[in-house]
């Protein structure tokens, strides 16, 4: 008889507990209600992004996401919330257990557990995004372009930034084929709302979505941009820092093109992408950090053990994860960490280390302790 993974039981218990807390005891699961109401507005032909007074506002995702929310919106509230929380947490669990050997996966999942719970309590999509990006990597490593592209596109039509995982497809043996599959599936995903909207209505809805995205460019979120602004005492424009971060993200891919055939190099770049997607995101919030902590966790468990790596992980937990725990003083985050984006700082330090390791590959003195054979065997 096969033994059930205790970490799977832990994640499942968290899904059930959060569902009872938010869906039954409080009966107000926040963003889940917003997503649910938006689906019903979409299928009724109402304005998705500008609901009438008295209805929930703040929907920032694509009309495709609103339609894909149907399985959760059509069920009774508590059951739909249970399914939504389960999809979020278990997608992340499945992704991590597919990309790492069993023992390393358990450690990584324990590292991200509290961040996962926080995302579930906000009924957010962040754990799902992290899981989809990791699963896209798994699929592309197995040269399965269609599921890899589909995972990226589900994320992209939700929060946009998962589109960066498309670079992983361009690093595989048949990049042109992947690009063709990605474009074809992208057009299909974009057109999905045509099942409930006319072409003119869908076009107008996408225009409104694009307008909302542009308006949000002035935000800084819990990001490097907010931290720098706090340090200099005035608001700095986000774009220059985001551009610099993007150039640093892709620089090792250009400089170390020969390493693209190394599964460990690609895995390390996946970690970089996960962390980058949060710390340079002008919409990042505390619940978003489950994506970054997933990158940190995979980086930690796949690297050689060093005291400084453990110290960096400890800083991430101390400044990003534990301040939201029930035993931490609430004012610590509200008055110190949050306003200065100090939760992004240890993640930034880890990200810079990852970039250094990628840049020096394979001469890095900290090559991953998981061998190519272990990595590829786990993905098989």
SULLINTA-V964141 format. One record per residue. RES is the residue in one letter. OMEGA is omega as a letter, one per 20 degrees, with the letter a starting at -180 (none if undefined). Layout:
[[RES OMEGA] [RES OMEGA]]
This chain:
[[X a] [X a] [X r] [X r] [X r] [X r] [X r] [X r] [X r] [X r] [X r] [X r] [X r] [X r] [X a] [X a] [X a] [X r] [X r] [X a] [X a] [X a] [X a] [X a] [X a] [X r] [X r] [X a] [X r] [X a] [X r] [X r] [X r] [X r] [X a] [X a] [X a] [X r] [X a] [X r] [X a] [X a] [X r] [X r] [X r] [X r] [X a] [X a] [X a] [X a] [X r] [X a] [X r] [X r] [X a] [X r] [X r] [X r] [X a] [X a] [X a] [X r] [X r] [X r] [X r] [X r] [X a] [X r] [X a] [X a] [X a] [X a] [X a] [X r] [X r] [X a] [X a] [X a] [X r] [X r] [X r] [X r] [X a] [X r] [X r] [X r] [X a] [X a] [X a] [X r] [X r] [X r] [X a] [X a] [X a] [X a] [X r] [X a] [X a] [X r] [X a] [X a] [X r] [X r] [X r] [X r] [X a] [X a] [X r] [X r] [X a] [X a] [X a] [X r] [X r] [X r] [X r] [X r] [X r] [X a] [X r] [X a] [X a] [X a] [X a] [X r] [X r] [X r] [X r] [X a] [X r] [X r] [X r] [X r] [X r] [X r] [X r] [X a] [X a] [X r] [X r] [X r] [X r] [X a] [X a] [X r] [X r] [X r] [X a] [X r] [X r] [X a] [X r] [X r] [X a] [X r] [X r] [X a] [X r] [X a] [X r] [X r] [X r] [X r] [X r] [X r] [X r] [X r] [X r] [X r] [X a] [X a] [X a] [X a] [X a] [X r] [X r] [X a] [X r] [X r] [X a] [X a] [X a] [X r] [X r] [X r] [X r] [X r] [X a] [X a] [X a] [X a] [X r] [X r] [X r] [X a] [X r] [X r] [X a] [X r] [X r] [X r] [X r] [X r] [X r] [X r] [X r] [X r] [X r] [X r] [X r] [X r] [X a] [X r] [X a] [X a] [X a] [X a] [X r] [X r] [X r] [X a] [X r] [X a] [X r] [X r] [X r] [X r] [X r] [X a] [X a] [X r] [X r] [X a] [X r] [X r] [X a] [X a] [X a] [X r] [X r] [X r] [X r] [X r] [X r] [X r] [X r] [X a] [X a] [X a] [X r] [X r] [X r] [X a] [X a] [X a] [X a] [X a] [X r] [X r] [X a] [X a] [X a] [X r] [X r] [X r] [X r] [X r] [X r] [X r] [X r] [X a] [X a] [X r] [X r] [X a] [X r] [X a] [X r] [X a] [X a] [X r] [X a] [X r] [X a] [X a] [X a] [X a] [X r] [X r] [X r] [X a] [X r] [X r] [X r] [X a] [X r] [X r] [X a] [X a] [X r] [X a] [X r] [X a] [X r] [X a] [X a] [X r] [X r] [X r] [X r] [X r] [X r] [X r] [X r] [X r] [X a] [X a] [X a] [X a] [X a] [X r] [X r] [X r] [X a] [X a] [X a] [X r] [X a] [X a] [X a] [X a] [X a] [X a] [X a] [X a] [X a] [X a] [X a] [X a] [X r] [X r] [X r] [X a] [X r] [X r] [X r] [X r] [X r] [X a] [X r] [X r] [X r] [X a] [X r] [X r] [X r] [X a] [X a] [X a] [X i] [X a] [X a] [X r] [X a] [X r] [X a] [X r] [X r] [X a] [X r] [X a] [X r] [X a] [X a] [X r] [X r] [X a] [X a] [X none]]
